Structure formats: C-alpha cells, structure tokens
Amino acid sequence: MTTDEGYMTADGRKIGGVLMEMKNITLRFGGVKAITDISFDIREGEIRAIIGPNGAGKSSMLNVISGFYVPQEGEVWFRGKKRAPMKPYEVARQGIARTFQNIALFEGMSVLDNIMTGRLTLMQAGLASQALWWGAAQREETAHREKVEKIIDFLEIQHIRKTPVGRLPYGLKKRVELARALAAEPKLLLLDEPMAGMNVEEKEDMCRFILDVNDEFGTTIALIEHDMGVVMDLSDRVVVMDYGKKIGDGPPEEVRANPEVIRAYLGVEHA
Amino acid sequence: MPDQLLYAIEVSLNGLMAGIMYSLVALGFVLIFKASGIFNYAQGVLALFAALTLVGLQQGQIPFSHVINAIFGTDLHSFGWTLPSVVAIALTALVMVGMAWLIERLVLKHLVNQEPIILFMATIGLAYFLEGLGDVMWGADIKKLDVGLPQGINETIDAVTFNAFGYGFFIDNLDIIAAFVAAALVLSLTLFSQYTKYGRALRAVADDHQAALSVGISLRFIWVLVWSIAGFVALVAGIMWGSKSGVQFSLSLIALKALPVLMLGGFTSIPGAIVGGLIIGMGEKLFEFFAGPLIGGATENWFAYVLALLFLVFRPQGLFGEKIIERV
C-alpha cells in the first residue's frame, strides 16, 4: 500500500517519501511526440524501473530527468521543489548521476581518473587555491581518493584501477561507468539499460551490484531496461511505456498482470 | 674537431632554440584543439595582440588614441607613466582572460554543435578582427618590447666552447631563456592537467563532451578556462617573439610556422608540440647549412612545409598524435 509517507517492500525495506515527481510531461521533436502527458514519481530508497518496447520513449524520459532534453510541457519536481529548465551539468550538481546506454566514459583516462571525475561536483577548492595553495588542494584530493577507493573495492574493479578505459571489455566499462556515477554520492542514480549487451554472467553481476548499491548506500535508483525478467526481479515499482504513453504503473506482479502491458509486449491478434 | 662539424653543431643548437619559439605558438594550438576540436587559426594573432597590449600598458599608451583624437580633435597619446614589466605582464594576462570570456560569450556560445569547419572559419574571422582591433587600439607602428630579458651572445658558452674546441659557439641569451620558459610552461601545464580538479575536468571534456556534462562539468566554463590558458601561452609566445624581433603585425604569421610543427608532433599532444618544434627548427637550419649553398639558399621558407608533407604521407596522426581509427 503506497501512502505519502512511503511503503514497505516485499523484502521488508522501508521506502520513503517522494524524491522526484514528473507531472504531465510532454516531449516533442518537431512534430513527433516522444512522450505524451506522462506522470509518475520516484521515492526515497526505491528501485524504480521504466520499461517498454523499443521506441517507447524510455530513454527520452531519462534524458528529461537528467536535463539532456527539456520537455515542452509538464513539470519536474525534485526534493519538493519545482525545477526550472536547466543544463545537464546543473542537474548533475543537484545530485542526479547517470549512466548511458552506449557508455560515455573518458576513454583516454584511467579507470581511477574516470571515477575521480565523478567527484568533481563535490570538490570545494577553487581555481585560485588549486593553483596557489597546493597543500589544501592536495589534502582534499586525498580525501576524495579514499572515497573512490571504497567504491572501487565495492564494485570489485581493483585490478583495473590504472588501466585506460579504452582497453577494457564492454562489461567492465559498464561497471566503471556505474562507479563514476556512484562516486558523485547521488541522491538519485539513473541507469540507462545497465544490462544491455551483456552476457548472462555479467547481467547477474550487474543485478547484484545494483541491489547492493541500493542496500549499502540507500541510493534511490531509476533504471531503464527492456529485459522484463531482470526488471521484475530487481525493481520495487515499474512504469510501463508504449508509444510515448504510460500504460502501466505499480509493483512488478501487478504490472505483469496488466492486460495492456501484456498486449504491448506480446501483441494481440486483431479480432 | 673539424671546423665543418663544429659549425654543424652550432647550427643545430641554434636550430633547436629557434624551434622552441615555434613550439611556444604550437602549444596554444594544441591546448584548444585537444579540449574542443577547434583548430584556432587566431592563435598567432592572440600572441600579437598580447604583445601589443603588453607594450601599450607598459609604456602607458592610451588605447584607441587615434580614434579619440580623430573624433574630438584632441592630441592624446600617453598616460605619461611607465609600468614595471611584472605589473604590465600581470595586467596583460588579465586582459587575455577577459578576451577568452568575450570569445566564449560572443562567438563560441552561438556555434555549439556546429561542424568543425564552421568553427575554423569563425577563428579565421576572429583572427582578422583581433588584428584590426590591435591596430585601432595600439597603432600599427613597429614597437620595441623590453621586459628586461637578457639578449645577445652568451659569453659563458662562447668562452667555454672556445677553450674546448678553439671555436666559440654563438648562442643568444634570449633563446636560452625561451628554452627554460617553454620547459616551465610545459611542466606547469602537465601538473595542472594531471593533478588539479580543473585539469581533470579539462581532460574529461577533451575526451567526451556528453560524459563531461553528466558528471557536472560546465562546458562553457571549460571553454573560457582553456581559451584563457591559450591566451596566457600566447602572451608568453608574444613576449619571446616580441623581444626577439620587435612587436609588428607580421608576428601573426608565425601561426603559419606552427602548422608544420603541429603536423609533425600531432595536433593533440603537448610533448608533440615541443618535439615537433625542435625537429622543424633544427631541420630547417641544418638543411639550409648543408643543402642551402647547393640549391641557392632560402630553403628556410619552405623546408618545414615539405617535411610536414612527408610526415602527412607516412604518419598522418603525427609523432605523438592519437591514431584515428574509424569503425565501419
């Protein structure tokens, strides 16, 4: 049962109040509607999934949340405040970190450097002090390094810390991207198809990491996925999109039983 | 040692020193190209503009005095002060930062996501605009720049080599200073980019714009930062070139000499800019020394470009540039 204060999950986790709310979002590219009048919320501590067939508008929705797209209509509320249209880097500074479907890492930089960039928004020292007052900047760097090392341990990527990201296999790149997003200590973590293109073993690893992140750091996670099986095991509540419209919203078992969802995924014969 | 060999050594040393002057200009190109993929044609003019501003501030020239005099019929030329070199250099550095901010505001901001060729055209426009602005602000006459750097033959090297080989090498003090300045510049740029958060942000932007945005880096701030640094590098190049040959408008043409340096060293490599400059500098002096007399001289005008052309054929990414592999 969902109330304003939150709810208990089946496995006994306490989910809090509303962290982010999308109100009547409509996004158009020229004459094409990518998203039509969609509303849903994301709650503190929750793993929230957005699913749907290809072209349903899932990635567009994630891009709206992370500021890469600005919707023509609708409101985005974050932590109880209506958000003015802002640039992606401003969204990131508000504490929303993300990964990309096609992986956007800094290929020429080492794994460690990549993850350190995740902490840029948390670093205090200004340009002048970085240039002039070496000591303070150095101390700050060390403190951030410690946090990053913890994340590296947590995601089991110690062995590739110094490797340039460009040389890593796909599955590990995905993990490094997750590490970089985590390094920002986000209030909301957005994962765009975290399991796409992975083999079964890598998928299982990624599932475990997502659950562990949520459990260990209490991070609120919103993810997009089209692998139904994975989503059902992972998430607390699911939004289902089809052709830019919301056709279902609720706990996995409820969504799975929704006839419209079944139709969107399996198709029905026209009588 | 035979005389011919001694001359060759002296010529190569002088070539290396000349090469460093090219490297100083090439460095500015590399910084902007690496961070934004823009080939900044205006880098040479930036150096000219910095040098003009430095001389103007130092000698207390009133900017736009020609225009003011023409409109108001006054006869203003000078504030009547002479600023110490250090103060004038610091002020000029500030002017270059302001210039970077203006360039971002007025030009780059409006050209986000445009084709590289459009941005390149924009920098050509910028180059001519800045050249004109420099002319109107400070006048077109050739100016002497003196910030107190030692010039002329280095007596110590002359004496030591004379005692050792019976032939004194002629090495200009200014060239030696230029070598140290270039080394210090490269060292500080490397430290900045490797060990500070802004350096890391800079490298991140150079690598992937989208990813940089997603970790909270403001691209516009980075553009201003990188153009400021390039402006500062231009100032250093302007000081060195201006001290050597006076501040004149042909200074903007040294940008063209930086081109072969970049082709050799690679457009994205800071060490490449240095090594490329050294190879070009030494190559053209040695070629002139050995082959010049045989084919009628004046080889320095074209040797660098032919060398760069050869490199383009065999190693298009330059010595240190990243190899471009396009997936098909």
Interface residues (C-beta under 8 A of the other chain):
Chain A: S66 F68 K87 P88 Y89 E90 A92 R93 A97 R98 F100 A104 L105 F106 E107 G108 M109 D113 M116 T117 G118 L120 T121 M123 A125 L127 Q130 A131 A137 E141 R180 A184
Chain B: F192 Y195 T196 K197 Y198 R200 A201 R203 A204 A206 D207 D208 Q210 A211 A212 L213 S214 V215 G216 I217 S218 L219 L225 E322
